[in-house]
Amino acid sequence: AEDCRGRSNFTKNAGALALCNPGTSRRLGQAGTWRIRPANPGETAGHSIDNGAVTLDKGSGRKNRGLPSNWAERSAGLPCCLREWIMKRMLKFLALALIMATHFPLSAGQRDDLWRQVNDAVQKGLPKSAITNLEPIIAGALKDKAYPEAAKAIAKKIALEGNIEGNKPEERIVRLEAEMTRAPKDMTPVLETLLAHWYWQYFQQNRWRFLQRTATSQAPGKDFTTWDLPRLFTEIDRHFQQSLAAEKMLKATPISAWDDLIEKGALPDSYRPTLYDFIAHEALEFYTSGEQAVAKPEDAFELAADSPIFLPAAEFLNWVDHLGGDTNAAGVRALELYRDLLRFHQNDPAPRLAFAAADLERLTWGWNAAFGEDKNARYKTA
């Protein structure tokens, strides 16, 4: 993944995605930041389950360790019936071990071993083997309510499946939407955020198509590859809003609780101390992007330089509370998020780093987005 300096961005590596939080403190980066080589020709079955001494890996070039490699030689002197009995007993043991590995969730320590196997398989260009080892990781993490680890494993599995099938962003979106229908509610805000980013990545990779399309009067269908730009941005907005709807839970969740998924950046967590801070700033990257100007209607909200955007925080908060107008406009969404972040951190103990960072970003965005002759002077005064 690229360095997390500057604004949030997407990091593409063989079609993979890393989400970077500005400058910042955090990076949502294990959703697929790896390089995938084509699967080895021999890895057709791609089943690899390693549970202690039992390893079944069809077609990967490794020997099946269920029976000793010299079993035929060692058993040659045994009576036929005894040799058959031993064979059946060992095969029953293997079947039982396979059932246990599949149906009984693994502990955190066992999952660490599987993560090493996943990373090793990815480095060797064996995505199917990596996916097979991710399945018990997901089951065990969900059972233990280790939701950051589960989210990381789900995203990695989807990214690997996408790489196998041609690295199409639309395939990842469909798979993630299916996973979200089964995910616990404590996971869904982060998965909603990831889904919004994958839609955003799809737009970036197909920007020229969307910019050439005109809006139609017909209601859009379910196939998002045929949508126009306003419809796509509406979908991204919907996922960010659904994620932020869990505001109470997000504000009570320290960002460090999601260390398995969200990597630390250059700045300390005090700049983005909670999961709410992280997701709110990820959403702001979308709402304050330059592409919003292309999708907005002619009568959309406009930010004037003589508005309270450059006033002290207390006056700004009061203004946004009574703003009214098109509450779905990207500019209004941004103003409301800055208001909510400032209000959330206004009573933090000194030095109130999260409050100061959000306030400075609010002023900087105002200078970029507002129109009016006195914009520069008002920004400088603020």
DOBAZA-307347 format. One record per residue: residue number from 1; y, x, z of N, C-alpha, C in turn; residue in three letters. Coordinates in steps of 0.05 Angstrom, whole numbers. Example, Ala and Ser with C-alpha at 12.3 -4.5 7.8 and 13.67 -1.06 7.14 Angstrom:
! residues 2
REC    nr     n.yy     n.xx     n.zz    ca.yy    ca.xx    ca.zz     c.yy     c.xx     c.zz   rest
REC     1     -114      264      156      -90      246      156      -66      264      156    ALA
REC     2      -45      257      142      -21      273      143        1      258      157    SER
END
This chain:
! residues 382
REC    nr     n.yy     n.xx     n.zz    ca.yy    ca.xx    ca.zz     c.yy     c.xx     c.zz   rest
REC     1      -24       17        0        0        0        0       25       17        0    ALA
REC     2       46        7      -12       70       22      -13       84       22       14    GLU
REC     3      103       41       17      118       42       41      134       17       45    ASP
REC     4      137        8       69      150      -18       75      179      -14       80    CYS
REC     5      193        0       63      222        3       66      236      -17       48    ARG
REC     6      259      -27       56      274      -45       39      264      -73       42    GLY
REC     7      265      -88       21      258     -116       22      228     -119       20    ARG
REC     8      218     -143       29      189     -149       26      181     -147       -3    SER
REC     9      157     -137       -7      148     -136      -35      118     -139      -36    ASN
REC    10      110     -141      -62       81     -142      -67       73     -114      -76    PHE
REC    11       49     -106      -67       38      -81      -76       13      -87      -91    THR
REC    12       14      -80     -117       -9      -86     -133      -26      -61     -137    LYS
REC    13      -52      -63     -132      -71      -42     -137      -97      -54     -147    ASN
REC    14     -101      -51     -173     -124      -64     -186     -123      -94     -181    ALA
REC    15      -98     -105     -182      -95     -134     -179      -95     -143     -150    GLY
REC    16      -95     -124     -132      -96     -131     -104      -67     -136      -94    ALA
REC    17      -66     -145      -69      -40     -153      -59      -36     -144      -31    LEU
REC    18      -13     -131      -25       -5     -125        2       22     -138        7    ALA
REC    19       25     -150       29       51     -163       36       65     -146       55    LEU
REC    20       89     -138       48      105     -120       64      128     -135       77    CYS
REC    21      131     -131      103      154     -143      116      176     -121      117    ASN
REC    22      201     -128      111      221     -108      105      223      -87      126    PRO
REC    23      226      -66      118      235      -41      131      221      -35      154    GLY
REC    24      207      -49      159      206      -66      180      187      -56      199    THR
REC    25      180      -75      210      161      -70      230      134      -76      221    SER
REC    26      130      -93      202      103     -103      197       96     -105      168    ARG
REC    27       71     -103      162       61     -106      134       35     -121      135    ARG
REC    28       34     -144      120       10     -160      118       -6     -148       96    LEU
REC    29      -22     -128      102      -33     -111       81      -62     -109       80    GLY
REC    30      -80     -124       90     -108     -119       84     -119     -142       68    GLN
REC    31     -103     -154       52     -112     -176       35     -123     -166        9    ALA
REC    32     -127     -140        6     -139     -131      -19     -126     -105      -28    GLY
REC    33     -118      -88      -10     -105      -63      -19     -126      -41      -22    THR
REC    34     -141      -44      -42     -162      -24      -48     -165      -21      -78    TRP
REC    35     -178        0      -86     -182        4     -115     -211       -1     -121    ARG
REC    36     -216      -18     -141     -243      -26     -147     -251      -14     -174    ILE
REC    37     -273        0     -174     -285        9     -199     -304      -12     -208    ARG
REC    38     -311      -12     -234     -331      -32     -244     -357      -29     -228    PRO
REC    39     -369      -52     -223     -395      -51     -208     -415      -35     -223    ALA
REC    40     -432      -20     -208     -453       -5     -221     -472      -23     -236    ASN
REC    41     -482      -15     -259     -500      -32     -274     -524      -41     -258    PRO
REC    42     -533      -23     -240     -557      -30     -225     -552      -50     -203    GLY
REC    43     -527      -56     -197     -522      -73     -174     -519     -102     -184    GLU
REC    44     -541     -113     -193     -540     -140     -204     -543     -160     -182    THR
REC    45     -560     -155     -163     -565     -175     -142     -544     -174     -121    ALA
REC    46     -537     -150     -113     -515     -145      -94     -519     -157      -66    GLY
REC    47     -544     -156      -56     -548     -166      -29     -552     -142      -11    HIS
REC    48     -536     -140        9     -539     -117       28     -534     -127       56    SER
REC    49     -555     -128       71     -553     -136       99     -565     -114      116    ILE
REC    50     -548     -103      133     -557      -81      150     -555      -90      179    ASP
REC    51     -578      -94      191     -578     -102      219     -596      -83      234    ASN
REC    52     -586      -60      241     -602      -40      254     -620      -26      234    GLY
REC    53     -646      -30      238     -665      -16      222     -672      -31      196    ALA
REC    54     -662      -54      193     -669      -71      170     -648      -70      149    VAL
REC    55     -653      -61      125     -634      -61      103     -648      -72       79    THR
REC    56     -637      -93       67     -646     -103       42     -624     -100       22    LEU
REC    57     -627      -85        1     -606      -81      -18     -619      -80      -46    ASP
REC    58     -619     -103      -59     -632     -105      -85     -614      -93     -107    LYS
REC    59     -626      -76     -123     -612      -67     -146     -590      -47     -142    GLY
REC    60     -586      -36     -118     -564      -18     -113     -573       11     -115    SER
REC    61     -598       16     -121     -608       43     -123     -619       54      -98    GLY
REC    62     -617       39      -75     -628       48      -50     -656       37      -46    ARG
REC    63     -673       51      -32     -699       41      -27     -698       19       -5    LYS
REC    64     -717        0       -7     -720      -20       13     -732       -7       38    ASN
REC    65     -717       -7       60     -727        6       84     -743      -13      102    ARG
REC    66     -751      -36       92     -766      -54      108     -794      -43      114    GLY
REC    67     -807      -30       94     -832      -17       98     -829       12       93    LEU
REC    68     -844       29      107     -842       58      103     -847       65       74    PRO
REC    69     -832       85       64     -835       93       36     -864      103       29    SER
REC    70     -877      114       50     -904      125       45     -926      105       56    ASN
REC    71     -919       80       57     -937       59       68     -963       59       54    TRP
REC    72     -963       60       27     -988       59       12    -1006       82       19    ALA
REC    73     -995      106       22    -1011      130       28    -1022      129       57    GLU
REC    74    -1005      120       76    -1013      120      104    -1033       98      109    ARG
REC    75    -1033       76       94    -1051       54       99    -1077       55       83    SER
REC    76    -1080       76       67    -1102       77       48    -1129       77       63    ALA
REC    77    -1130       89       87    -1155       92      101    -1162       68      118    GLY
REC    78    -1144       48      120    -1149       25      137    -1166        5      122    LEU
REC    79    -1182      -11      137    -1197      -32      125    -1178      -52      111    PRO
REC    80    -1188      -64       90    -1171      -81       73    -1159     -104       90    CYS
REC    81    -1176     -117      106    -1166     -140      121    -1145     -131      142    CYS
REC    82    -1148     -107      154    -1129      -98      174    -1103      -91      160    LEU
REC    83    -1105      -78      137    -1081      -70      122    -1065      -95      113    ARG
REC    84    -1080     -116      105    -1067     -141       97    -1053     -155      121    GLU
REC    85    -1067     -153      145    -1055     -166      169    -1030     -152      177    TRP
REC    86    -1030     -125      176    -1006     -110      183     -983     -116      164    ILE
REC    87     -990     -118      138     -969     -124      118     -956     -150      124    MET
REC    88     -973     -171      130     -962     -197      135     -944     -197      160    LYS
REC    89     -953     -183      181     -937     -182      206     -910     -169      201    ARG
REC    90     -910     -147      185     -885     -133      180     -867     -151      163    MET
REC    91     -878     -165      144     -861     -182      127     -849     -205      143    LEU
REC    92     -865     -216      163     -854     -237      180     -831     -226      197    LYS
REC    93     -835     -201      206     -813     -189      222     -788     -186      205    PHE
REC    94     -791     -178      180     -768     -175      163     -755     -202      158    LEU
REC    95     -771     -222      154     -759     -249      149     -743     -258      174    ALA
REC    96     -755     -254      198     -741     -261      222     -715     -246      226    LEU
REC    97     -716     -220      220     -692     -203      223     -670     -213      203    ALA
REC    98     -679     -220      179     -659     -230      160     -646     -256      169    LEU
REC    99     -663     -274      180     -652     -300      190     -633     -295      212    ILE
REC   100     -640     -277      231     -622     -271      253     -596     -259      244    MET
REC   101     -597     -241      224     -572     -229      214     -555     -249      200    ALA
REC   102     -567     -270      189     -551     -289      174     -540     -311      191    THR
REC   103     -556     -320      211     -548     -344      226     -537     -338      254    HIS
REC   104     -541     -315      265     -530     -308      291     -506     -290      288    PHE
REC   105     -481     -300      294     -457     -284      291     -459     -257      305    PRO
REC   106     -448     -237      293     -449     -210      304     -427     -206      324    LEU
REC   107     -432     -188      343     -411     -181      362     -390     -163      349    SER
REC   108     -368     -158      364     -346     -142      353     -356     -114      346    ALA
REC   109     -373     -102      364     -383      -75      358     -400      -74      333    GLY
REC   110     -417      -94      330     -433      -95      305     -416     -100      281    GLN
REC   111     -394     -115      284     -376     -120      261     -362      -94      253    ARG
REC   112     -356      -76      272     -344      -51      266     -362      -35      247    ASP
REC   113     -388      -36      252     -407      -22      234     -407      -34      206    ASP
REC   114     -406      -61      205     -405      -74      179     -379      -68      164    LEU
REC   115     -357      -66      179     -331      -60      166     -333      -32      153    TRP
REC   116     -347      -13      166     -350       13      154     -367       11      129    ARG
REC   117     -387       -6      129     -403       -9      105     -387      -22       83    GLN
REC   118     -370      -42       90     -353      -55       70     -335      -34       57    VAL
REC   119     -321      -18       73     -303        2       62     -317       22       45    ASN
REC   120     -342       30       54     -357       49       39     -365       38       12    ASP
REC   121     -373       12       12     -381       -1      -13     -358       -3      -32    ALA
REC   122     -334      -10      -21     -310      -12      -38     -304       15      -51    VAL
REC   123     -305       36      -35     -299       63      -45     -318       71      -67    GLN
REC   124     -343       62      -65     -363       69      -85     -363       50     -109    LYS
REC   125     -346       30     -108     -345       12     -131     -367       -9     -130    GLY
REC   126     -375      -17     -107     -397      -37     -104     -386      -62      -91    LEU
REC   127     -371      -78     -105     -358     -101      -92     -378     -122      -83    PRO
REC   128     -400     -126      -96     -420     -146      -88     -432     -139      -61    LYS
REC   129     -438     -113      -57     -448     -104      -31     -427     -108       -9    SER
REC   130     -402     -103      -16     -381     -107        4     -379     -136       12    ALA
REC   131     -380     -154       -8     -378     -183       -3     -401     -192       15    ILE
REC   132     -425     -182       10     -448     -190       26     -444     -183       55    THR
REC   133     -433     -159       60     -428     -151       88     -404     -165      100    ASN
REC   134     -387     -176       84     -364     -191       95     -372     -218      106    LEU
REC   135     -393     -230       96     -402     -257      105     -408     -258      135    GLU
REC   136     -425     -240      145     -430     -241      174     -405     -233      191    PRO
REC   137     -388     -217      179     -363     -210      194     -346     -235      197    ILE
REC   138     -344     -251      176     -328     -276      178     -340     -295      199    ILE
REC   139     -367     -298      198     -380     -316      216     -377     -307      245    ALA
REC   140     -380     -281      250     -377     -271      278     -349     -273      288    GLY
REC   141     -330     -266      271     -302     -267      279     -293     -296      285    ALA
REC   142     -302     -315      269     -295     -343      274     -307     -352      301    LEU
REC   143     -332     -344      306     -345     -352      331     -330     -341      355    LYS
REC   144     -321     -316      353     -307     -302      375     -277     -310      376    ASP
REC   145     -268     -327      357     -240     -335      354     -223     -310      349    LYS
REC   146     -235     -290      336     -219     -267      328     -207     -273      301    ALA
REC   147     -187     -291      301     -176     -302      276     -162     -282      258    TYR
REC   148     -148     -262      269     -137     -242      251     -158     -227      235    PRO
REC   149     -180     -220      249     -202     -206      235     -215     -224      214    GLU
REC   150     -219     -250      222     -230     -269      203     -213     -272      178    ALA
REC   151     -186     -275      183     -168     -278      160     -168     -253      142    ALA
REC   152     -170     -230      154     -171     -205      139     -196     -205      122    LYS
REC   153     -219     -212      134     -245     -212      119     -245     -233       97    ALA
REC   154     -234     -256      102     -233     -277       82     -216     -268       58    ILE
REC   155     -193     -257       64     -175     -248       42     -187     -226       26    ALA
REC   156     -201     -208       40     -214     -185       26     -237     -195        9    LYS
REC   157     -252     -214       19     -274     -225        4     -263     -238      -22    LYS
REC   158     -242     -254      -19     -231     -268      -42     -220     -248      -63    ILE
REC   159     -207     -227      -53     -196     -207      -71     -219     -193      -86    ALA
REC   160     -241     -186      -72     -263     -173      -85     -276     -192     -106    LEU
REC   161     -279     -217      -98     -291     -236     -118     -273     -238     -142    GLU
REC   162     -247     -238     -138     -229     -239     -160     -231     -215     -178    GLY
REC   163     -234     -191     -166     -237     -167     -182     -263     -168     -199    ASN
REC   164     -284     -179     -188     -309     -181     -203     -306     -199     -227    ILE
REC   165     -290     -220     -224     -288     -240     -245     -263     -237     -262    GLU
REC   166     -252     -213     -263     -230     -207     -281     -203     -205     -269    GLY
REC   167     -201     -206     -243     -176     -201     -229     -154     -221     -237    ASN
REC   168     -161     -247     -238     -142     -267     -245     -129     -279     -220    LYS
REC   169     -103     -279     -217      -90     -290     -193      -97     -319     -189    PRO
REC   170     -100     -335     -210     -106     -363     -207     -133     -368     -193    GLU
REC   171     -152     -349     -198     -179     -352     -185     -176     -348     -155    GLU
REC   172     -160     -329     -147     -156     -324     -118     -143     -348     -104    ARG
REC   173     -124     -360     -118     -110     -383     -106     -129     -406     -101    ILE
REC   174     -146     -412     -121     -166     -433     -118     -185     -428      -95    VAL
REC   175     -194     -403      -93     -213     -396      -72     -200     -398      -44    ARG
REC   176     -175     -389      -42     -162     -389      -16     -156     -418       -8    LEU
REC   177     -149     -435      -26     -145     -463      -20     -171     -476       -9    GLU
REC   178     -193     -468      -21     -219     -479      -11     -225     -469       17    ALA
REC   179     -219     -443       22     -224     -432       49     -207     -445       70    GLU
REC   180     -183     -453       63     -164     -465       82     -174     -492       92    MET
REC   181     -189     -506       76     -200     -532       85     -220     -529      107    THR
REC   182     -231     -505      110     -251     -500      131     -240     -483      154    ARG
REC   183     -216     -473      152     -205     -454      171     -196     -468      197    ALA
REC   184     -199     -456      220     -188     -467      245     -157     -468      243    PRO
REC   185     -145     -487      258     -117     -491      256     -101     -467      265    LYS
REC   186     -112     -450      282      -97     -426      291      -95     -405      268    ASP
REC   187     -112     -408      248     -111     -389      225      -93     -399      202    MET
REC   188      -90     -425      200      -78     -437      176      -49     -428      171    THR
REC   189      -32     -423      192       -5     -414      185       -4     -388      169    PRO
REC   190      -21     -369      177      -22     -343      163      -34     -347      135    VAL
REC   191      -55     -363      133      -67     -368      107      -48     -383       88    LEU
REC   192      -32     -401      100      -11     -415       84        9     -395       73    GLU
REC   193       17     -376       90       35     -355       82       24     -338       60    THR
REC   194       -2     -330       63      -15     -314       42      -17     -330       16    LEU
REC   195      -23     -356       18      -25     -372       -6        2     -374      -20    LEU
REC   196       23     -377       -5       50     -378      -17       55     -352      -32    ALA
REC   197       47     -329      -20       52     -303      -34       34     -301      -59    HIS
REC   198       10     -311      -58       -6     -309      -82        5     -326     -104    TRP
REC   199       16     -349      -98       31     -365     -119       55     -349     -129    TYR
REC   200       69     -336     -111       92     -320     -119       83     -296     -137    TRP
REC   201       61     -284     -130       51     -262     -147       43     -273     -174    GLN
REC   202       31     -297     -175       24     -309     -201       49     -312     -218    TYR
REC   203       71     -322     -205       96     -324     -220      106     -297     -231    PHE
REC   204      105     -277     -214      115     -250     -222       99     -239     -246    GLN
REC   205       73     -244     -246       56     -234     -267       59     -250     -293    GLN
REC   206       70     -275     -290       73     -292     -314      102     -301     -316    ASN
REC   207      120     -284     -307      149     -292     -307      158     -301     -335    ARG
REC   208      152     -287     -355      162     -293     -382      152     -321     -391    TRP
REC   209      128     -329     -383      118     -355     -391      135     -377     -377    ARG
REC   210      140     -374     -351      155     -394     -337      184     -396     -346    PHE
REC   211      196     -373     -353      224     -374     -362      227     -386     -389    LEU
REC   212      205     -388     -404      206     -400     -431      199     -430     -430    GLN
REC   213      188     -439     -408      180     -467     -406      204     -484     -398    ARG
REC   214      204     -508     -408      225     -528     -400      213     -549     -383    THR
REC   215      229     -559     -365      219     -580     -347      213     -606     -363    ALA
REC   216      192     -619     -356      184     -644     -369      188     -668     -351    THR
REC   217      190     -691     -362      193     -715     -347      166     -725     -336    SER
REC   218      144     -715     -347      118     -724     -338      111     -711     -311    GLN
REC   219       96     -726     -295       88     -715     -269       68     -692     -274    ALA
REC   220       71     -670     -260       54     -647     -264       26     -653     -255    PRO
REC   221        6     -642     -269      -22     -645     -260      -30     -625     -239    GLY
REC   222      -56     -623     -234      -66     -605     -213      -68     -576     -223    LYS
REC   223      -68     -572     -249      -71     -545     -260      -44     -530     -259    ASP
REC   224      -42     -513     -239      -16     -500     -234       -9     -480     -256    PHE
REC   225      -28     -472     -273      -22     -454     -294       -5     -467     -316    THR
REC   226       -3     -494     -315       13     -508     -335       40     -517     -324    THR
REC   227       46     -511     -299       70     -521     -286       95     -507     -297    TRP
REC   228      118     -520     -294      143     -507     -300      153     -493     -274    ASP
REC   229      175     -478     -276      184     -462     -254      192     -479     -230    LEU
REC   230      207     -500     -233      215     -516     -209      190     -527     -194    PRO
REC   231      170     -535     -209      146     -546     -196      131     -524     -181    ARG
REC   232      129     -500     -193      116     -478     -179      131     -470     -154    LEU
REC   233      157     -469     -155      173     -462     -131      171     -484     -110    PHE
REC   234      168     -509     -118      164     -530      -99      138     -526      -84    THR
REC   235      118     -517      -98       92     -512      -85       93     -489      -65    GLU
REC   236      107     -468      -73      111     -445      -55      126     -453      -30    ILE
REC   237      147     -469      -34      162     -479      -12      145     -496        7    ASP
REC   238      128     -513       -4      110     -530       12       92     -514       30    ARG
REC   239       81     -492       20       63     -476       36       78     -461       58    HIS
REC   240      102     -451       52      118     -439       74      126     -459       95    PHE
REC   241      133     -483       87      141     -503      106      117     -512      123    GLN
REC   242       94     -514      111       70     -521      127       63     -499      147    GLN
REC   243       67     -474      139       62     -452      157       82     -453      180    SER
REC   244      107     -457      175      128     -456      196      127     -481      213    LEU
REC   245      113     -502      204      111     -526      221       97     -521      247    ALA
REC   246       81     -500      249       67     -493      274       86     -475      290    ALA
REC   247      111     -482      291      132     -465      303      126     -459      332    GLU
REC   248      118     -478      348      113     -473      376       91     -453      381    LYS
REC   249       69     -455      366       47     -436      369       55     -409      359    MET
REC   250       69     -408      336       77     -382      325       96     -367      343    LEU
REC   251      115     -381      356      134     -368      374      120     -358      399    LYS
REC   252       98     -370      406       83     -361      430       63     -339      425    ALA
REC   253       60     -331      399       40     -312      391       53     -285      386    THR
REC   254       48     -265      403       60     -238      398       49     -227      371    PRO
REC   255       66     -213      357       57     -202      331       34     -183      335    ILE
REC   256       33     -170      358       12     -151      363      -16     -164      364    SER
REC   257      -17     -191      369      -42     -205      369      -55     -205      342    ALA
REC   258      -40     -200      321      -50     -200      293      -51     -172      282    TRP
REC   259      -55     -152      299      -56     -124      289      -78     -119      269    ASP
REC   260     -100     -135      271     -122     -131      253     -114     -136      224    ASP
REC   261      -94     -154      220      -86     -162      193      -59     -151      185    LEU
REC   262      -40     -151      204      -12     -144      198       -7     -115      207    ILE
REC   263       -4      -98      189       -1      -69      195       27      -63      205    GLU
REC   264       29      -44      223       55      -36      233       70      -20      212    LYS
REC   265       96      -25      211      113      -10      193      130       11      207    GLY
REC   266      153       16      197      169       38      207      184       31      233    ALA
REC   267      191        5      237      207       -3      259      189      -15      281    LEU
REC   268      198      -15      306      182      -26      328      180      -56      326    PRO
REC   269      161      -67      340      156      -96      340      179     -112      351    ASP
REC   270      197     -100      366      219     -114      379      238     -126      358    SER
REC   271      237     -117      333      253     -129      311      240     -155      301    TYR
REC   272      214     -157      302      200     -181      294      178     -185      316    ARG
REC   273      185     -194      339      166     -194      362      144     -215      361    PRO
REC   274      147     -236      345      127     -257      345      117     -263      317    THR
REC   275       95     -278      316       85     -286      290      104     -304      275    LEU
REC   276      120     -319      290      141     -336      278      162     -318      264    TYR
REC   277      171     -297      276      190     -279      264      180     -268      237    ASP
REC   278      154     -260      238      143     -248      214      142     -268      191    PHE
REC   279      132     -293      196      129     -312      175      156     -323      166    ILE
REC   280      175     -326      185      202     -335      177      215     -315      158    ALA
REC   281      213     -290      164      225     -270      146      210     -268      119    HIS
REC   282      184     -272      119      170     -273       94      180     -297       77    GLU
REC   283      184     -320       90      195     -343       75      223     -337       65    ALA
REC   284      239     -324       81      267     -317       73      267     -300       48    LEU
REC   285      248     -283       45      246     -266       20      244     -284       -4    GLU
REC   286      230     -306       -2      227     -325      -24      253     -341      -28    PHE
REC   287      264     -353       -6      287     -370       -8      312     -356      -16    TYR
REC   288      314     -330      -11      338     -315      -18      335     -298      -43    THR
REC   289      313     -302      -57      308     -286      -81      326     -294     -104    SER
REC   290      332     -276     -122      349     -282     -145      338     -302     -164    GLY
REC   291      311     -304     -165      298     -323     -183      304     -352     -176    GLU
REC   292      313     -358     -152      320     -385     -144      342     -397     -162    GLN
REC   293      360     -380     -172      381     -389     -189      371     -401     -215    ALA
REC   294      348     -392     -225      337     -401     -250      325     -429     -247    VAL
REC   295      314     -434     -223      299     -459     -219      316     -482     -208    ALA
REC   296      339     -476     -198      355     -497     -184      368     -516     -204    LYS
REC   297      372     -541     -198      385     -560     -216      415     -555     -216    PRO
REC   298      429     -568     -234      458     -563     -238      474     -571     -213    GLU
REC   299      466     -592     -199      481     -601     -176      470     -590     -150    ASP
REC   300      456     -567     -151      444     -556     -127      465     -546     -108    ALA
REC   301      457     -541      -83      475     -531      -63      486     -504      -71    PHE
REC   302      512     -500      -67      525     -475      -72      538     -465      -46    GLU
REC   303      536     -439      -41      546     -427      -16      574     -416      -22    LEU
REC   304      595     -428      -10      622     -419      -14      630     -397        5    ALA
REC   305      646     -378       -4      654     -356       12      672     -365       36    ALA
REC   306      686     -387       32      703     -397       54      689     -415       73    ASP
REC   307      662     -417       71      646     -433       89      641     -416      115    SER
REC   308      629     -427      135      624     -412      160      602     -391      158    PRO
REC   309      593     -385      134      572     -365      131      579     -338      144    ILE
REC   310      605     -331      144      614     -305      155      626     -308      183    PHE
REC   311      625     -331      194      636     -335      221      617     -324      242    LEU
REC   312      626     -320      267      608     -311      288      584     -330      292    PRO
REC   313      563     -319      304      538     -334      305      540     -362      316    ALA
REC   314      555     -365      338      557     -392      351      569     -412      332    ALA
REC   315      590     -405      317      602     -424      298      584     -429      274    GLU
REC   316      570     -408      266      550     -411      244      528     -431      251    PHE
REC   317      518     -429      276      497     -446      285      506     -475      284    LEU
REC   318      529     -481      294      540     -508      295      544     -519      267    ASN
REC   319      553     -502      249      557     -511      221      531     -519      208    TRP
REC   320      510     -503      211      485     -509      198      473     -535      210    VAL
REC   321      477     -539      236      466     -563      249      477     -588      236    ASP
REC   322      501     -587      225      514     -611      213      518     -608      183    HIS
REC   323      501     -592      171      505     -585      143      500     -610      125    LEU
REC   324      477     -622      128      470     -645      111      465     -637       82    GLY
REC   325      467     -655       64      463     -649       35      434     -646       28    GLY
REC   326      429     -631        7      402     -627       -3      386     -608       15    ASP
REC   327      372     -619       34      358     -602       53      334     -587       41    THR
REC   328      326     -594       17      304     -580        4      313     -557      -13    ASN
REC   329      339     -554      -17      349     -532      -33      343     -505      -20    ALA
REC   330      337     -485      -36      330     -459      -26      352     -447       -8    ALA
REC   331      377     -451      -16      399     -440        0      400     -453       28    GLY
REC   332      395     -479       29      395     -493       54      372     -485       71    VAL
REC   333      349     -481       59      325     -471       74      332     -444       86    ARG
REC   334      345     -427       71      352     -400       82      371     -403      106    ALA
REC   335      392     -419      103      411     -423      125      397     -433      150    LEU
REC   336      379     -452      147      364     -463      170      346     -443      183    GLU
REC   337      334     -426      167      317     -406      179      333     -385      194    LEU
REC   338      356     -376      183      373     -358      197      383     -371      223    TYR
REC   339      390     -396      222      398     -411      246      376     -411      267    ARG
REC   340      351     -417      259      329     -419      277      322     -392      290    ASP
REC   341      324     -371      274      318     -344      284      339     -336      305    LEU
REC   342      365     -341      298      386     -334      317      384     -350      343    LEU
REC   343      379     -375      340      376     -392      364      352     -383      381    ARG
REC   344      330     -376      368      306     -368      382      311     -342      398    PHE
REC   345      328     -324      388      331     -298      402      359     -295      415    HIS
REC   346      375     -316      416      402     -312      427      402     -306      457    GLN
REC   347      381     -313      471      379     -308      500      360     -285      506    ASN
REC   348      352     -270      486      335     -247      491      350     -227      508    ASP
REC   349      335     -211      524      348     -190      540      360     -169      521    PRO
REC   350      380     -155      531      393     -134      515      372     -112      509    ALA
REC   351      373     -101      485      395     -101      466      392     -123      444    PRO
REC   352      375     -142      448      372     -165      429      369     -155      400    ARG
REC   353      349     -138      395      346     -127      369      338     -148      348    LEU
REC   354      321     -166      355      313     -187      336      337     -205      328    ALA
REC   355      354     -211      348      378     -227      343      397     -212      325    PHE
REC   356      402     -187      331      421     -171      315      411     -167      286    ALA
REC   357      385     -163      283      374     -159      256      377     -184      240    ALA
REC   358      371     -207      251      373     -232      237      402     -239      230    ALA
REC   359      420     -232      249      449     -238      244      460     -220      221    ASP
REC   360      452     -195      221      461     -177      200      449     -186      173    LEU
REC   361      424     -194      172      412     -203      147      426     -229      137    GLU
REC   362      434     -246      156      449     -270      149      475     -263      134    ARG
REC   363      490     -244      145      515     -236      133      511     -223      106    LEU
REC   364      491     -206      104      486     -192       79      478     -212       57    THR
REC   365      461     -231       64      453     -251       44      478     -268       36    TRP
REC   366      495     -274       56      519     -289       49      536     -275       29    GLY
REC   367      539     -249       32      555     -233       13      542     -234      -14    TRP
REC   368      515     -233      -16      502     -233      -41      502     -261      -55    ASN
REC   369      501     -282      -39      498     -309      -50      523     -325      -53    ALA
REC   370      543     -320      -36      568     -336      -36      585     -331      -60    ALA
REC   371      602     -350      -67      621     -347      -88      649     -353      -77    PHE
REC   372      669     -339      -88      696     -343      -79      711     -317      -79    GLY
REC   373      738     -318      -83      754     -294      -86      755     -278      -60    GLU
REC   374      754     -291      -37      757     -276      -12      731     -268        1    ASP
REC   375      710     -267      -15      683     -261       -5      682     -233        8    LYS
REC   376      692     -213       -6      691     -186        4      706     -182       29    ASN
REC   377      730     -194       31      747     -192       55      734     -205       78    ALA
REC   378      722     -229       75      709     -243       96      684     -229      106    ARG
REC   379      670     -217       87      646     -202       95      653     -177      111    TYR
REC   380      674     -163      102      683     -139      116      692     -146      145    LYS
REC   381      706     -168      147      715     -177      174      692     -184      192    THR
REC   382      672     -197      181      649     -205      197      633     -181      206    ALA
END
